[in-house]
Amino acid sequence: MADDPYKVLGVPRDASDDDIRRAFRRLAKELHPDLHPGDKAAHDRFKKVSVAYDLIGDPEKRRRYDRGEIDATGEPRRAYQWQGAGAGAETGFGDIFAEIFGQRGTRPGAGFSLRGQDARYTLEVEFLEAVLGAKKRVTMPSGGTLDLTVPEGVTDGQVLRLKGKGNPGVRGGEPGDALVEVHVRPHPVFKRQGNDILIDLPISIDEAVLGARIEVPTVSGRVALTIPKGTSSGQAFRLRGKGVRDGRSGQAGDQIVTVKIVLPEKIDESLAYFLAEWRKKHAYDPRRS
């Protein structure tokens, strides 16, 4: 007999869908087979967690489980027993199985097929893999692997559906789907806002005052950016089309470059003297409105 899915995920029966999703993410990340090679106990628990989430992570299946219509494996319960004769009772019995198996006028257990359950997995990808797309491999609870294509522009938390890659059907029923929830690791330089990429770019004081042409990293490679004379710290520049490409529309966002003036670690005497003399004649207050 399968374990109570609420106990497997460590959530109360009145937990919200978001609470269940968070519990699954935490356990899946903790118990993933890639992190515990050769650990059968962790492997078995990961499988139980996946089965539990497949059941109560699906709102409709969860309602059916809570009503007692299906058990912890997702199979229909034998909760209805023939209690007497009569056309009305027989029709009701048939209707129950028609609801469960999608057929009418058949004997219980005869001639029906069931679609296989969907299988749920999590996949962590690098920031640039999410932006540019990648080929990845998911380790299944059974120990097998599942190859998939991560489309360009995928977002954190997005679920990829692989048709027919889930659990096998019953009595010739079609297999379920594989549902892969993507988690994107942060990047040390790039941040994402919608389909735009944001970066902070350090520049020197002379580049800010005199202007310069410098190289800027983008998700698709380095490009040249012209810094005009008199650029202030915090000023933003837009690189058109250098953001994330939307997989559906094909249009790409922009990259927003915000410059930060960084002083040298050590201020030498010549720079200090020059600025002191310059301040005597050109002093100004940038904080005055």
N, C-alpha and C positions, 0 to 999 in steps of 0.2 A: 504494500500500500504506500502510495506517495505521501510525502510529508505535507503538512499544512503550508501552503505557499506564503501566507502572512508570517508564519513563524520562520520560514526559510529566509525571508527578506528582512525579518526583524522589525516589522511594522504592525501597528494595531489594525483591526478590521475596519475601523472608520478612517483610515489614513486617506489623504487626498491622492489623486493621480500623480501630482508633482512629488509628493513624499515618497511614493512607491518608485517613481523614476529615479529620484536621487539615491534611494537605498540601493537600487540595482546598479547604478553607475559606480557607487562606492565599492560594493562587493565585487563587481565584475573587474574593476581595476585592481583590487586587492588580490583576487584569486585567479587572474588570467593565466592559462597554461604557459604562455610565453615567459612569465615571471617565475614559474615553479616547474621547470623541466624535471620530469621523473617523479614528481610528488603526486602520488595517486590520490591521497586524501584531498589535496587542494583541487585536483582535477575533478574528483567526484562531487565536491561541494560546488565548484563552478558550474557543473552540469545541472545540479539541483537548483541553483540560483537562476540559471537560464530558463529552466522549465517553469519555475515559479513565476518569473516575470512574463513569460509567454502567456501565462494564464491570467494573472490579475493585472498585468500591465496593459491588457486589452480591455477597454471598458465594457464591451458587450460580454466577453467571456467571464469577466469578473462578476457582472450581474447574474449570469447564469450559475456561476459557482456559488455565489452568496445565497441564491434561491434554492440551491441543492439539486439543480438540474444536471450538473456535470460534476465529476469528482476532481481530485487534485491532479490527475493526469490529463484532464480535459475530455474524458470519455463520459458519455451519458450514464447516469445512475440507473440501476434497475429499481426505481422507486415506485413504479406503477404495476400493480398486480391485478390479474383478472379476478373479479370478485363475484361474478354472477353471469346470468344469461340475459339476452334481450338485445334488440337491434340498437337501442340508444346507447347502451354501455359499450357494445362492440364498436360502434362508430366513433365514440369518444376515444377508445383505446387506439383505434387506427389513426385518429387525428393527432394524438400525442406523438406517435412514431412518424407521422407525416411531418410534423413540426421539427422533429429531431433529425430525420433522415432525408427530408425533402421529397418523400414519395407518399402516395395515398393508395389504399386498397391492397397493401402487401402484408404478408405475415411478418411479425417482428423478427428481425435478424435475417430475413430472406431477401436476396436480390438488391440490397442497398449498397451504396458506396459512400465514403466520406472523404472530403478533401483533407489533406494533411495539415497539421498545425504549422503556423509560421514559426520560424526560428529567429531569435533575436541575438545580435552580437554587437559589440562595441569595437571601434577601430580608432586608434590614435594616429594622427598624421602630422607631419611638420607643416609649418605655416606656408612655406612656398609650395609644398605638395597640394595644399588646399587651393591655393591661388592658381597654380599652373596645371593641376591635374597630375595623376600618377597611377601606376599599376601597383596594387597592393595585394597581400595575402592575409586572410583571416584564419586563425586557428579555431576549429570548432570544438565543442565539448567532447565529441567522440574521438578527438585526436586527429581527424582529417583536416584538410585545408580547403579554403574557398578563395579562388582568385577573382578579383574584381577591379573595375576601373573607377578611380575617383575622378569625377568630372571637374574641369576647371571651374573655379569660383564657388566650390562647395563651402557651406557655412558651418560654424561650430554648432553641434546638436542636430544637424540635418540627418534625416534617415534615408538611406539608399535602399531601394527595393530590388531584389534579384528574383525575378519570376521563376518559380519552380525549383528553387534551390533550398527550400525548407525541408520539413519532415515529410516522409512518404505518406501517400494516402492509404485508406483502408479499402480493401477489396476492389482494387482498380481505380480508386479515386485519384484525382490529380494531386500532385505534391503541393505543399504549402510554399510560401515564399521565404526568402532570407531577408530580414530587415536589419540593416547595418547602421548603427548610430555613430556618426563621425564626431570625434573630438579633436580640435585643432590646438596644437601646442603654441604658446606665445613665441614671438620672434624678438631678438634683442634690439633690432633697429626699427622694423616695420610694425605699424599698428593698422588695424582695419576699421573703417567706419562706413558701413554699407559697402559700396563698390569702390570707395576711395581708399587710398593708402596714405597714411600720415607718417612723416618722419621729422625728427629734429636734427638740424644740420649745424654743427659748430663751425664758426668762421673766426678768423683773426681780426684784430682791431684795424690793421692796415687794409685788409680786404673789405671791411665795412666802410672805411673812410674813402679809400681810393678806387674801390670797385675791383672786380676780379672775374675770371671765368674758371669755374671749378667743376670737378666731376662729382656727380651725385649718384648714389646707388638707387636702383629701382628693382622691382620684382623681376624685370626682364633683362637686367643688365645696367651698366653704368652709362649715364648721359651727361652732357655738358649743360651747365646752368650759368647764366650771366648774372653776377651780383652787381647792381648799379652803385655808383658813388653815393655815399651818405646813407647806406642801408642801416636801419636800426635793428637792434635785437628784438626778436618776436615778430618781425615782418615775415609774411607768408608768400610763397610763390607757387603757382599752379602749373604742373606738367600735364598737359592734356593727353588723355588716352593711356597714361602710364599706371593706371590702377588695375582693378580686378575686372576681368572680362566676364560678363554675364553669360552663362551657358545657354540660356534660352533666347535672348535677344541678340547676342553676339557683340553687344556694345560694351566698351570698357570704361571704367571710371577714371578718375584723375589721381595724380599723386600730389599731395599738399606738402611743400617743404617749408618748415618754419626755421628761420636762422636764429642761432644763439651766438652772441659775441663772447668769445672766450679769451681772456687776457693771458699773457705768458705766465708761466709759473714764477718767474723772477722778473721784476721790473728793474731794468738797468738804469744807470744814472743818466745816460743821454736821453732816454725816453722821458724820464721823470722831469729833467730840466726843460726839455722842449714843451711838455704839457704845462709846466708851471709858468713859463714865459707866455705860452699861448693863452692861458686862462686870464692873464693880466689884461689882455686886450679884447678877448672874445668870450668872456664868461657868459653863461646862460643857465637858466633854471628849467630843466625838462619837466619838473613837477608842478610848475605854475600853469594853471589853466588859462 
